């Protein structure tokens, strides 16, 4: 079967179980939701599965979720009781999980299968707006808890063949992730500085400069302030590694999220469904 190479993505997954809480959040995540619906539109019917690297799963090494029916993981606190009973019953894919493991091991990166791992909110809150019917098979890959950028870029490179096999590789996190700075408004300057650097690195730089920049992200303007812990940034490394030389495009941006925070999402490579020309 001749498939078009699919793009890779680094997407913000928003806060907690927000797709199930629109009555409380209002339009807080409206622009994000519109961008995620846009992802679905530009992917069309091309994907057969999604591989997600979530900022909410790190392990001692790399693990691949291999359950055919992944359970739910309610990894958030202080939300209404009903949000601890929501369901997103997308199927898993043991076949794809084994393929991911084989690609990593063949490239010299140890990886194990995890038949118990379920969907955390970095998966189900992100995928709900893209695939609201939960009908797309989803496999999750953990981050290595060492958060080594170069290693995760390499993992992405090893997984790049999946792009020719109908699999969309998605890094799920947030380009700014300091909850205290978001809530008290002090994070604005760092978020804007880092967002500008990140956009230049992912969109303007060539692939070699992009890789070099991502390996040294902590030295970027606002880098460590934007990511006191890099758990929500490391998924980007896998998506960017799998992108190879494909250019990056910013597909979502807010300059005043929660009042002052700059936040963005990116796509690498061309979508299988081109947007219609504007009149």
NUSE-748074 format. One record per residue (C-alpha): residue number from 1; x negated, y negated, z. Coordinates in nm, 2 decimals. Each point is the difference from the previous one (the first is absolute). Last residue first. Layout:
<nodes>
<node><nr>NUM</nr><u>X</u><v>Y</v><w>Z</w></node>
...
</nodes>
This chain:
<nodes>
<node><nr>279</nr><u>1.06</u><v>-3.37</v><w>-0.13</w></node>
<node><nr>278</nr><u>-0.22</u><v>0.21</v><w>0.22</w></node>
<node><nr>277</nr><u>-0.14</u><v>0.32</v><w>-0.16</w></node>
<node><nr>276</nr><u>0.12</u><v>0.32</v><w>0.15</w></node>
<node><nr>275</nr><u>-0.22</u><v>0.16</v><w>0.26</w></node>
<node><nr>274</nr><u>-0.22</u><v>0.28</v><w>-0.13</w></node>
<node><nr>273</nr><u>0.09</u><v>0.35</v><w>0.11</w></node>
<node><nr>272</nr><u>-0.30</u><v>0.23</v><w>0.05</w></node>
<node><nr>271</nr><u>-0.17</u><v>-0.26</v><w>0.23</w></node>
<node><nr>270</nr><u>-0.35</u><v>-0.11</v><w>-0.10</w></node>
<node><nr>269</nr><u>-0.29</u><v>0.05</v><w>0.24</w></node>
<node><nr>268</nr><u>-0.05</u><v>-0.10</v><w>0.36</w></node>
<node><nr>267</nr><u>0.30</u><v>-0.15</v><w>0.19</w></node>
<node><nr>266</nr><u>-0.02</u><v>-0.23</v><w>0.29</w></node>
<node><nr>265</nr><u>0.19</u><v>-0.12</v><w>0.31</w></node>
<node><nr>264</nr><u>-0.04</u><v>-0.33</v><w>0.19</w></node>
<node><nr>263</nr><u>0.03</u><v>-0.17</v><w>0.33</w></node>
<node><nr>262</nr><u>-0.07</u><v>-0.36</v><w>0.12</w></node>
<node><nr>261</nr><u>0.13</u><v>-0.07</v><w>0.35</w></node>
<node><nr>260</nr><u>0.14</u><v>-0.34</v><w>0.11</w></node>
<node><nr>259</nr><u>0.37</u><v>0.02</v><w>0.08</w></node>
<node><nr>258</nr><u>0.06</u><v>0.37</v><w>0.05</w></node>
<node><nr>257</nr><u>-0.11</u><v>0.04</v><w>-0.37</w></node>
<node><nr>256</nr><u>-0.11</u><v>-0.34</v><w>-0.12</w></node>
<node><nr>255</nr><u>-0.22</u><v>0.05</v><w>-0.30</w></node>
<node><nr>254</nr><u>0.19</u><v>0.30</v><w>-0.13</w></node>
<node><nr>253</nr><u>-0.14</u><v>0.21</v><w>-0.28</w></node>
<node><nr>252</nr><u>0.11</u><v>0.31</v><w>-0.20</w></node>
<node><nr>251</nr><u>-0.13</u><v>0.14</v><w>-0.33</w></node>
<node><nr>250</nr><u>-0.36</u><v>-0.11</v><w>0.01</w></node>
<node><nr>249</nr><u>-0.17</u><v>0.17</v><w>-0.30</w></node>
<node><nr>248</nr><u>-0.32</u><v>0.21</v><w>0.01</w></node>
<node><nr>247</nr><u>-0.20</u><v>0.10</v><w>-0.30</w></node>
<node><nr>246</nr><u>-0.07</u><v>0.36</v><w>-0.09</w></node>
<node><nr>245</nr><u>-0.36</u><v>0.10</v><w>0.03</w></node>
<node><nr>244</nr><u>0.05</u><v>0.29</v><w>0.24</w></node>
<node><nr>243</nr><u>0.35</u><v>-0.04</v><w>0.15</w></node>
<node><nr>242</nr><u>-0.05</u><v>0.31</v><w>0.22</w></node>
<node><nr>241</nr><u>-0.25</u><v>-0.19</v><w>0.20</w></node>
<node><nr>240</nr><u>0.23</u><v>-0.29</v><w>0.03</w></node>
<node><nr>239</nr><u>0.29</u><v>0.21</v><w>0.13</w></node>
<node><nr>238</nr><u>-0.23</u><v>0.18</v><w>0.24</w></node>
<node><nr>237</nr><u>-0.16</u><v>-0.32</v><w>0.13</w></node>
<node><nr>236</nr><u>0.34</u><v>-0.17</v><w>0.04</w></node>
<node><nr>235</nr><u>0.10</u><v>0.27</v><w>0.25</w></node>
<node><nr>234</nr><u>-0.28</u><v>-0.14</v><w>0.22</w></node>
<node><nr>233</nr><u>0.17</u><v>-0.33</v><w>0.05</w></node>
<node><nr>232</nr><u>0.28</u><v>0.10</v><w>0.24</w></node>
<node><nr>231</nr><u>-0.23</u><v>0.20</v><w>0.23</w></node>
<node><nr>230</nr><u>-0.26</u><v>-0.28</v><w>0.00</w></node>
<node><nr>229</nr><u>0.02</u><v>-0.09</v><w>0.36</w></node>
<node><nr>228</nr><u>-0.05</u><v>-0.37</v><w>0.08</w></node>
<node><nr>227</nr><u>0.12</u><v>-0.04</v><w>-0.36</w></node>
<node><nr>226</nr><u>0.07</u><v>-0.36</v><w>-0.10</w></node>
<node><nr>225</nr><u>-0.24</u><v>-0.13</v><w>0.26</w></node>
<node><nr>224</nr><u>-0.26</u><v>0.25</v><w>-0.13</w></node>
<node><nr>223</nr><u>0.03</u><v>-0.13</v><w>-0.35</w></node>
<node><nr>222</nr><u>0.07</u><v>-0.37</v><w>0.04</w></node>
<node><nr>221</nr><u>-0.26</u><v>-0.08</v><w>-0.26</w></node>
<node><nr>220</nr><u>-0.15</u><v>0.33</v><w>-0.11</w></node>
<node><nr>219</nr><u>-0.27</u><v>0.17</v><w>0.22</w></node>
<node><nr>218</nr><u>0.24</u><v>0.28</v><w>0.10</w></node>
<node><nr>217</nr><u>0.07</u><v>0.07</v><w>-0.37</w></node>
<node><nr>216</nr><u>-0.35</u><v>0.12</v><w>-0.07</w></node>
<node><nr>215</nr><u>0.09</u><v>0.32</v><w>-0.17</w></node>
<node><nr>214</nr><u>0.29</u><v>-0.18</v><w>-0.16</w></node>
<node><nr>213</nr><u>-0.24</u><v>-0.26</v><w>-0.16</w></node>
<node><nr>212</nr><u>-0.23</u><v>0.26</v><w>-0.14</w></node>
<node><nr>211</nr><u>0.29</u><v>0.19</v><w>-0.15</w></node>
<node><nr>210</nr><u>0.15</u><v>-0.31</v><w>-0.16</w></node>
<node><nr>209</nr><u>-0.33</u><v>-0.11</v><w>-0.13</w></node>
<node><nr>208</nr><u>-0.04</u><v>0.33</v><w>-0.19</w></node>
<node><nr>207</nr><u>0.37</u><v>-0.01</v><w>-0.11</w></node>
<node><nr>206</nr><u>-0.02</u><v>-0.35</v><w>-0.14</w></node>
<node><nr>205</nr><u>0.11</u><v>-0.28</v><w>0.22</w></node>
<node><nr>204</nr><u>0.31</u><v>-0.22</v><w>-0.07</w></node>
<node><nr>203</nr><u>0.29</u><v>0.21</v><w>0.13</w></node>
<node><nr>202</nr><u>-0.12</u><v>0.21</v><w>0.29</w></node>
<node><nr>201</nr><u>-0.28</u><v>-0.22</v><w>0.12</w></node>
<node><nr>200</nr><u>0.17</u><v>-0.33</v><w>-0.07</w></node>
<node><nr>199</nr><u>0.32</u><v>0.12</v><w>0.16</w></node>
<node><nr>198</nr><u>-0.19</u><v>0.13</v><w>0.31</w></node>
<node><nr>197</nr><u>-0.19</u><v>-0.32</v><w>0.04</w></node>
<node><nr>196</nr><u>0.31</u><v>-0.22</v><w>-0.02</w></node>
<node><nr>195</nr><u>0.19</u><v>0.24</v><w>0.23</w></node>
<node><nr>194</nr><u>-0.29</u><v>-0.01</v><w>0.25</w></node>
<node><nr>193</nr><u>0.00</u><v>-0.38</v><w>0.02</w></node>
<node><nr>192</nr><u>0.38</u><v>-0.01</v><w>0.02</w></node>
<node><nr>191</nr><u>0.03</u><v>0.26</v><w>0.27</w></node>
<node><nr>190</nr><u>-0.28</u><v>-0.17</v><w>0.20</w></node>
<node><nr>189</nr><u>0.17</u><v>-0.34</v><w>-0.01</w></node>
<node><nr>188</nr><u>0.34</u><v>0.14</v><w>0.09</w></node>
<node><nr>187</nr><u>-0.09</u><v>0.23</v><w>0.29</w></node>
<node><nr>186</nr><u>0.07</u><v>-0.24</v><w>0.28</w></node>
<node><nr>185</nr><u>0.38</u><v>0.01</v><w>-0.06</w></node>
<node><nr>184</nr><u>0.08</u><v>0.17</v><w>0.33</w></node>
<node><nr>183</nr><u>0.17</u><v>0.31</v><w>-0.16</w></node>
<node><nr>182</nr><u>-0.22</u><v>0.06</v><w>-0.30</w></node>
<node><nr>181</nr><u>-0.33</u><v>-0.07</v><w>0.19</w></node>
<node><nr>180</nr><u>0.11</u><v>0.25</v><w>0.27</w></node>
<node><nr>179</nr><u>0.10</u><v>0.26</v><w>-0.26</w></node>
<node><nr>178</nr><u>-0.33</u><v>-0.02</v><w>-0.18</w></node>
<node><nr>177</nr><u>0.05</u><v>0.19</v><w>-0.33</w></node>
<node><nr>176</nr><u>-0.05</u><v>-0.20</v><w>-0.32</w></node>
<node><nr>175</nr><u>-0.03</u><v>0.17</v><w>-0.34</w></node>
<node><nr>174</nr><u>0.26</u><v>0.25</v><w>0.14</w></node>
<node><nr>173</nr><u>0.01</u><v>0.38</v><w>-0.02</w></node>
<node><nr>172</nr><u>0.10</u><v>0.27</v><w>-0.25</w></node>
<node><nr>171</nr><u>-0.25</u><v>0.11</v><w>-0.26</w></node>
<node><nr>170</nr><u>0.19</u><v>0.16</v><w>-0.29</w></node>
<node><nr>169</nr><u>-0.12</u><v>0.25</v><w>-0.25</w></node>
<node><nr>168</nr><u>0.27</u><v>0.07</v><w>-0.26</w></node>
<node><nr>167</nr><u>-0.01</u><v>0.36</v><w>-0.13</w></node>
<node><nr>166</nr><u>0.10</u><v>0.10</v><w>-0.36</w></node>
<node><nr>165</nr><u>-0.31</u><v>0.21</v><w>-0.08</w></node>
<node><nr>164</nr><u>-0.21</u><v>-0.27</v><w>-0.16</w></node>
<node><nr>163</nr><u>-0.01</u><v>-0.20</v><w>0.32</w></node>
<node><nr>162</nr><u>-0.08</u><v>0.32</v><w>0.19</w></node>
<node><nr>161</nr><u>-0.34</u><v>-0.01</v><w>-0.17</w></node>
<node><nr>160</nr><u>-0.09</u><v>-0.30</v><w>0.22</w></node>
<node><nr>159</nr><u>-0.01</u><v>0.20</v><w>0.32</w></node>
<node><nr>158</nr><u>-0.38</u><v>0.03</v><w>0.01</w></node>
<node><nr>157</nr><u>-0.04</u><v>-0.37</v><w>-0.06</w></node>
<node><nr>156</nr><u>0.25</u><v>-0.08</v><w>0.29</w></node>
<node><nr>155</nr><u>-0.20</u><v>0.22</v><w>0.23</w></node>
<node><nr>154</nr><u>-0.31</u><v>-0.19</v><w>-0.10</w></node>
<node><nr>153</nr><u>0.16</u><v>-0.33</v><w>0.09</w></node>
<node><nr>152</nr><u>0.10</u><v>0.16</v><w>0.33</w></node>
<node><nr>151</nr><u>-0.36</u><v>0.10</v><w>0.07</w></node>
<node><nr>150</nr><u>-0.13</u><v>-0.35</v><w>-0.09</w></node>
<node><nr>149</nr><u>0.25</u><v>-0.17</v><w>0.23</w></node>
<node><nr>148</nr><u>-0.09</u><v>0.21</v><w>0.30</w></node>
<node><nr>147</nr><u>0.31</u><v>0.00</v><w>0.23</w></node>
<node><nr>146</nr><u>-0.16</u><v>0.26</v><w>0.23</w></node>
<node><nr>145</nr><u>0.35</u><v>0.13</v><w>0.07</w></node>
<node><nr>144</nr><u>0.01</u><v>0.16</v><w>-0.35</w></node>
<node><nr>143</nr><u>0.33</u><v>-0.12</v><w>-0.15</w></node>
<node><nr>142</nr><u>0.27</u><v>0.25</v><w>-0.04</w></node>
<node><nr>141</nr><u>0.16</u><v>0.11</v><w>-0.33</w></node>
<node><nr>140</nr><u>0.38</u><v>0.02</v><w>-0.03</w></node>
<node><nr>139</nr><u>0.20</u><v>0.18</v><w>-0.27</w></node>
<node><nr>138</nr><u>0.33</u><v>-0.12</v><w>-0.13</w></node>
<node><nr>137</nr><u>0.24</u><v>0.16</v><w>-0.24</w></node>
<node><nr>136</nr><u>0.25</u><v>-0.26</v><w>-0.14</w></node>
<node><nr>135</nr><u>0.37</u><v>0.05</v><w>0.08</w></node>
<node><nr>134</nr><u>0.02</u><v>-0.21</v><w>0.31</w></node>
<node><nr>133</nr><u>0.31</u><v>-0.17</v><w>-0.14</w></node>
<node><nr>132</nr><u>-0.14</u><v>-0.35</v><w>0.07</w></node>
<node><nr>131</nr><u>-0.32</u><v>0.07</v><w>-0.20</w></node>
<node><nr>130</nr><u>-0.18</u><v>-0.34</v><w>-0.01</w></node>
<node><nr>129</nr><u>0.19</u><v>-0.17</v><w>0.28</w></node>
<node><nr>128</nr><u>-0.03</u><v>0.31</v><w>0.23</w></node>
<node><nr>127</nr><u>-0.36</u><v>0.07</v><w>-0.10</w></node>
<node><nr>126</nr><u>-0.17</u><v>-0.26</v><w>0.22</w></node>
<node><nr>125</nr><u>0.21</u><v>0.05</v><w>0.31</w></node>
<node><nr>124</nr><u>-0.03</u><v>0.38</v><w>-0.05</w></node>
<node><nr>123</nr><u>-0.38</u><v>0.02</v><w>-0.05</w></node>
<node><nr>122</nr><u>-0.16</u><v>-0.26</v><w>0.23</w></node>
<node><nr>121</nr><u>0.29</u><v>0.09</v><w>0.23</w></node>
<node><nr>120</nr><u>-0.15</u><v>0.35</v><w>0.06</w></node>
<node><nr>119</nr><u>0.10</u><v>0.29</v><w>-0.21</w></node>
<node><nr>118</nr><u>-0.07</u><v>0.34</v><w>0.15</w></node>
<node><nr>117</nr><u>-0.31</u><v>0.21</v><w>0.07</w></node>
<node><nr>116</nr><u>0.06</u><v>0.37</v><w>0.08</w></node>
<node><nr>115</nr><u>-0.15</u><v>0.18</v><w>-0.30</w></node>
<node><nr>114</nr><u>-0.33</u><v>-0.19</v><w>0.03</w></node>
<node><nr>113</nr><u>-0.25</u><v>0.11</v><w>-0.27</w></node>
<node><nr>112</nr><u>-0.37</u><v>-0.06</v><w>0.05</w></node>
<node><nr>111</nr><u>-0.25</u><v>-0.22</v><w>-0.18</w></node>
<node><nr>110</nr><u>-0.38</u><v>0.00</v><w>-0.02</w></node>
<node><nr>109</nr><u>-0.14</u><v>-0.24</v><w>-0.26</w></node>
<node><nr>108</nr><u>-0.26</u><v>0.15</v><w>-0.23</w></node>
<node><nr>107</nr><u>0.17</u><v>-0.09</v><w>-0.33</w></node>
<node><nr>106</nr><u>0.14</u><v>0.35</v><w>-0.04</w></node>
<node><nr>105</nr><u>0.14</u><v>-0.03</v><w>0.35</w></node>
<node><nr>104</nr><u>0.18</u><v>-0.32</v><w>-0.08</w></node>
<node><nr>103</nr><u>0.15</u><v>0.12</v><w>-0.33</w></node>
<node><nr>102</nr><u>0.11</u><v>0.33</v><w>0.16</w></node>
<node><nr>101</nr><u>0.17</u><v>-0.17</v><w>0.29</w></node>
<node><nr>100</nr><u>0.19</u><v>-0.23</v><w>-0.22</w></node>
<node><nr>99</nr><u>0.11</u><v>0.30</v><w>-0.22</w></node>
<node><nr>98</nr><u>0.11</u><v>0.19</v><w>0.31</w></node>
<node><nr>97</nr><u>0.21</u><v>-0.29</v><w>0.11</w></node>
<node><nr>96</nr><u>0.15</u><v>-0.02</v><w>-0.35</w></node>
<node><nr>95</nr><u>0.11</u><v>0.36</v><w>0.02</w></node>
<node><nr>94</nr><u>0.13</u><v>-0.04</v><w>0.36</w></node>
<node><nr>93</nr><u>0.22</u><v>-0.28</v><w>-0.13</w></node>
<node><nr>92</nr><u>0.22</u><v>-0.19</v><w>0.25</w></node>
<node><nr>91</nr><u>0.36</u><v>-0.07</v><w>-0.04</w></node>
<node><nr>90</nr><u>0.16</u><v>-0.34</v><w>0.08</w></node>
<node><nr>89</nr><u>0.22</u><v>0.02</v><w>0.31</w></node>
<node><nr>88</nr><u>-0.02</u><v>-0.35</v><w>0.12</w></node>
<node><nr>87</nr><u>0.21</u><v>0.02</v><w>0.32</w></node>
<node><nr>86</nr><u>0.08</u><v>-0.25</v><w>0.27</w></node>
<node><nr>85</nr><u>0.03</u><v>0.13</v><w>0.36</w></node>
<node><nr>84</nr><u>-0.25</u><v>-0.21</v><w>0.18</w></node>
<node><nr>83</nr><u>0.13</u><v>-0.31</v><w>-0.17</w></node>
<node><nr>82</nr><u>0.34</u><v>0.06</v><w>0.16</w></node>
<node><nr>81</nr><u>-0.16</u><v>-0.06</v><w>0.35</w></node>
<node><nr>80</nr><u>-0.08</u><v>-0.37</v><w>-0.09</w></node>
<node><nr>79</nr><u>-0.37</u><v>-0.08</v><w>-0.03</w></node>
<node><nr>78</nr><u>-0.25</u><v>-0.05</v><w>0.29</w></node>
<node><nr>77</nr><u>-0.27</u><v>0.23</v><w>-0.13</w></node>
<node><nr>76</nr><u>-0.12</u><v>0.14</v><w>-0.33</w></node>
<node><nr>75</nr><u>-0.13</u><v>0.33</v><w>-0.12</w></node>
<node><nr>74</nr><u>0.33</u><v>0.18</v><w>-0.07</w></node>
<node><nr>73</nr><u>-0.15</u><v>0.30</v><w>-0.18</w></node>
<node><nr>72</nr><u>0.25</u><v>0.18</v><w>-0.23</w></node>
<node><nr>71</nr><u>-0.03</u><v>0.35</v><w>-0.12</w></node>
<node><nr>70</nr><u>-0.16</u><v>0.11</v><w>-0.33</w></node>
<node><nr>69</nr><u>0.19</u><v>0.26</v><w>-0.20</w></node>
<node><nr>68</nr><u>-0.24</u><v>0.18</v><w>-0.24</w></node>
<node><nr>67</nr><u>-0.27</u><v>-0.05</v><w>0.27</w></node>
<node><nr>66</nr><u>-0.35</u><v>-0.06</v><w>-0.14</w></node>
<node><nr>65</nr><u>-0.12</u><v>-0.32</v><w>0.16</w></node>
<node><nr>64</nr><u>-0.36</u><v>-0.05</v><w>-0.10</w></node>
<node><nr>63</nr><u>-0.27</u><v>-0.05</v><w>0.26</w></node>
<node><nr>62</nr><u>-0.33</u><v>-0.18</v><w>-0.03</w></node>
<node><nr>61</nr><u>-0.26</u><v>-0.02</v><w>0.28</w></node>
<node><nr>60</nr><u>0.08</u><v>-0.04</v><w>0.37</w></node>
<node><nr>59</nr><u>0.34</u><v>-0.15</v><w>-0.08</w></node>
<node><nr>58</nr><u>0.16</u><v>-0.34</v><w>-0.08</w></node>
<node><nr>57</nr><u>0.37</u><v>-0.04</v><w>-0.08</w></node>
<node><nr>56</nr><u>0.18</u><v>-0.33</v><w>0.04</w></node>
<node><nr>55</nr><u>-0.17</u><v>-0.20</v><w>-0.27</w></node>
<node><nr>54</nr><u>0.15</u><v>0.23</v><w>-0.25</w></node>
<node><nr>53</nr><u>-0.16</u><v>0.17</v><w>-0.29</w></node>
<node><nr>52</nr><u>0.29</u><v>0.10</v><w>-0.22</w></node>
<node><nr>51</nr><u>0.00</u><v>0.24</v><w>-0.30</w></node>
<node><nr>50</nr><u>0.31</u><v>-0.04</v><w>-0.20</w></node>
<node><nr>49</nr><u>0.15</u><v>0.27</v><w>-0.23</w></node>
<node><nr>48</nr><u>0.13</u><v>0.06</v><w>-0.35</w></node>
<node><nr>47</nr><u>-0.05</u><v>-0.35</v><w>-0.12</w></node>
<node><nr>46</nr><u>0.10</u><v>-0.13</v><w>-0.34</w></node>
<node><nr>45</nr><u>0.38</u><v>-0.05</v><w>0.05</w></node>
<node><nr>44</nr><u>-0.03</u><v>-0.38</v><w>0.04</w></node>
<node><nr>43</nr><u>-0.32</u><v>-0.11</v><w>0.15</w></node>
<node><nr>42</nr><u>0.06</u><v>-0.37</v><w>-0.08</w></node>
<node><nr>41</nr><u>0.35</u><v>0.00</v><w>0.15</w></node>
<node><nr>40</nr><u>-0.11</u><v>0.19</v><w>0.32</w></node>
<node><nr>39</nr><u>-0.27</u><v>-0.25</v><w>0.06</w></node>
<node><nr>38</nr><u>0.24</u><v>-0.28</v><w>-0.06</w></node>
<node><nr>37</nr><u>0.22</u><v>0.14</v><w>0.28</w></node>
<node><nr>36</nr><u>-0.31</u><v>-0.03</v><w>0.21</w></node>
<node><nr>35</nr><u>-0.05</u><v>-0.36</v><w>-0.09</w></node>
<node><nr>34</nr><u>0.36</u><v>-0.09</v><w>0.08</w></node>
<node><nr>33</nr><u>-0.03</u><v>0.17</v><w>0.34</w></node>
<node><nr>32</nr><u>-0.31</u><v>-0.20</v><w>0.08</w></node>
<node><nr>31</nr><u>0.18</u><v>-0.32</v><w>-0.10</w></node>
<node><nr>30</nr><u>0.29</u><v>0.09</v><w>0.23</w></node>
<node><nr>29</nr><u>-0.20</u><v>0.11</v><w>0.30</w></node>
<node><nr>28</nr><u>0.09</u><v>-0.28</v><w>0.23</w></node>
<node><nr>27</nr><u>0.34</u><v>-0.04</v><w>-0.19</w></node>
<node><nr>26</nr><u>0.21</u><v>0.11</v><w>0.29</w></node>
<node><nr>25</nr><u>-0.21</u><v>0.18</v><w>0.26</w></node>
<node><nr>24</nr><u>0.28</u><v>0.12</v><w>0.23</w></node>
<node><nr>23</nr><u>0.27</u><v>0.09</v><w>-0.26</w></node>
<node><nr>22</nr><u>-0.28</u><v>0.12</v><w>-0.23</w></node>
<node><nr>21</nr><u>-0.09</u><v>0.27</v><w>0.25</w></node>
<node><nr>20</nr><u>-0.02</u><v>0.33</v><w>-0.19</w></node>
<node><nr>19</nr><u>-0.24</u><v>-0.14</v><w>-0.26</w></node>
<node><nr>18</nr><u>-0.20</u><v>-0.14</v><w>0.29</w></node>
<node><nr>17</nr><u>-0.10</u><v>0.32</v><w>0.17</w></node>
<node><nr>16</nr><u>-0.32</u><v>-0.15</v><w>0.15</w></node>
<node><nr>15</nr><u>-0.14</u><v>-0.31</v><w>-0.17</w></node>
<node><nr>14</nr><u>-0.09</u><v>-0.02</v><w>-0.37</w></node>
<node><nr>13</nr><u>-0.15</u><v>0.27</v><w>-0.21</w></node>
<node><nr>12</nr><u>-0.24</u><v>-0.23</v><w>-0.19</w></node>
<node><nr>11</nr><u>-0.12</u><v>0.17</v><w>-0.31</w></node>
<node><nr>10</nr><u>-0.33</u><v>0.10</v><w>-0.16</w></node>
<node><nr>9</nr><u>0.08</u><v>0.17</v><w>-0.32</w></node>
<node><nr>8</nr><u>-0.13</u><v>0.23</v><w>-0.27</w></node>
<node><nr>7</nr><u>0.10</u><v>0.00</v><w>-0.36</w></node>
<node><nr>6</nr><u>0.12</u><v>0.31</v><w>-0.20</w></node>
<node><nr>5</nr><u>-0.19</u><v>0.14</v><w>-0.30</w></node>
<node><nr>4</nr><u>0.25</u><v>0.09</v><w>-0.26</w></node>
<node><nr>3</nr><u>0.10</u><v>0.36</v><w>-0.02</w></node>
<node><nr>2</nr><u>-0.04</u><v>0.26</v><w>-0.28</w></node>
<node><nr>1</nr><u>0.15</u><v>0.33</v><w>0.11</w></node>
</nodes>
